Amino acid sequence: MSKPSKTEAELIAMARAELEVHADCPDGIVISVLGAGSSWEFRAAADQATVAKSGFPECVAMLVQIGDHLSKQFDVQGRGDGGSLS
């Protein structure tokens, strides 16, 4: 049985919503989706100033957990440009 599909933008929006509830993330984190179909994961990128802020490592760890959870529920369809957490 196949999983329902979400666009990259939808998945990133879902991740952002979860991060806002569960983690104190600094502004400036860019979230992207790597992979396609049923094999995908989130990636976070940020400039050095953002990486140095308190909460950044915890935010990235939470993003990985959110990605693991969502990738079991949804396939990714289409491609986009990622999204900023700011």
Contacts in CASP RR format, 6 or more apart in sequence:
PFRMAT RR
TARGET T0000
AUTHOR 0000-0000-0000
METHOD contacts of the structure
MODEL  1
MSKPSKTEAELIAMARAELEVHADCPDGIVISVLGAGSSWEFRAAADQAT
VAKSGFPECVAMLVQIGDHLSKQFDVQGRGDGGSLS
2 38 0 8 1.000
2 75 0 8 1.000
3 38 0 8 1.000
3 72 0 8 1.000
3 73 0 8 1.000
3 74 0 8 1.000
3 75 0 8 1.000
4 73 0 8 1.000
4 74 0 8 1.000
4 75 0 8 1.000
5 37 0 8 1.000
5 74 0 8 1.000
5 75 0 8 1.000
5 76 0 8 1.000
5 77 0 8 1.000
6 14 0 8 1.000
6 74 0 8 1.000
6 75 0 8 1.000
6 76 0 8 1.000
6 77 0 8 1.000
7 76 0 8 1.000
7 77 0 8 1.000
7 78 0 8 1.000
7 80 0 8 1.000
8 32 0 8 1.000
8 33 0 8 1.000
8 76 0 8 1.000
8 78 0 8 1.000
8 79 0 8 1.000
8 80 0 8 1.000
8 82 0 8 1.000
9 80 0 8 1.000
9 82 0 8 1.000
9 83 0 8 1.000
11 33 0 8 1.000
11 40 0 8 1.000
11 42 0 8 1.000
11 70 0 8 1.000
11 74 0 8 1.000
11 76 0 8 1.000
12 31 0 8 1.000
12 32 0 8 1.000
12 33 0 8 1.000
12 42 0 8 1.000
12 82 0 8 1.000
12 83 0 8 1.000
14 66 0 8 1.000
14 70 0 8 1.000
15 31 0 8 1.000
15 42 0 8 1.000
15 63 0 8 1.000
15 66 0 8 1.000
15 67 0 8 1.000
15 70 0 8 1.000
16 31 0 8 1.000
16 83 0 8 1.000
16 85 0 8 1.000
18 62 0 8 1.000
18 66 0 8 1.000
19 25 0 8 1.000
19 59 0 8 1.000
19 62 0 8 1.000
19 63 0 8 1.000
19 66 0 8 1.000
19 85 0 8 1.000
22 62 0 8 1.000
23 55 0 8 1.000
23 58 0 8 1.000
23 59 0 8 1.000
23 62 0 8 1.000
24 54 0 8 1.000
24 55 0 8 1.000
24 58 0 8 1.000
24 59 0 8 1.000
25 55 0 8 1.000
25 56 0 8 1.000
25 59 0 8 1.000
25 62 0 8 1.000
25 85 0 8 1.000
26 46 0 8 1.000
26 50 0 8 1.000
26 53 0 8 1.000
26 54 0 8 1.000
26 55 0 8 1.000
26 56 0 8 1.000
26 59 0 8 1.000
27 50 0 8 1.000
27 85 0 8 1.000
27 86 0 8 1.000
28 46 0 8 1.000
28 47 0 8 1.000
28 50 0 8 1.000
28 84 0 8 1.000
28 85 0 8 1.000
28 86 0 8 1.000
29 44 0 8 1.000
29 45 0 8 1.000
29 46 0 8 1.000
29 50 0 8 1.000
29 56 0 8 1.000
29 59 0 8 1.000
29 60 0 8 1.000
29 84 0 8 1.000
29 85 0 8 1.000
29 86 0 8 1.000
30 44 0 8 1.000
30 45 0 8 1.000
30 46 0 8 1.000
30 82 0 8 1.000
30 83 0 8 1.000
30 84 0 8 1.000
30 85 0 8 1.000
31 42 0 8 1.000
31 43 0 8 1.000
31 44 0 8 1.000
31 63 0 8 1.000
31 82 0 8 1.000
31 83 0 8 1.000
31 84 0 8 1.000
31 85 0 8 1.000
32 42 0 8 1.000
32 43 0 8 1.000
32 45 0 8 1.000
32 81 0 8 1.000
32 82 0 8 1.000
32 83 0 8 1.000
33 40 0 8 1.000
33 41 0 8 1.000
33 42 0 8 1.000
33 43 0 8 1.000
33 76 0 8 1.000
33 80 0 8 1.000
33 82 0 8 1.000
34 40 0 8 1.000
34 41 0 8 1.000
34 42 0 8 1.000
34 43 0 8 1.000
35 41 0 8 1.000
35 76 0 8 1.000
36 76 0 8 1.000
36 78 0 8 1.000
36 79 0 8 1.000
37 75 0 8 1.000
37 76 0 8 1.000
37 77 0 8 1.000
38 71 0 8 1.000
38 75 0 8 1.000
39 71 0 8 1.000
40 71 0 8 1.000
40 75 0 8 1.000
40 76 0 8 1.000
41 64 0 8 1.000
41 67 0 8 1.000
41 68 0 8 1.000
41 71 0 8 1.000
42 63 0 8 1.000
42 64 0 8 1.000
42 66 0 8 1.000
42 67 0 8 1.000
44 59 0 8 1.000
44 60 0 8 1.000
44 63 0 8 1.000
46 56 0 8 1.000
50 56 0 8 1.000
END
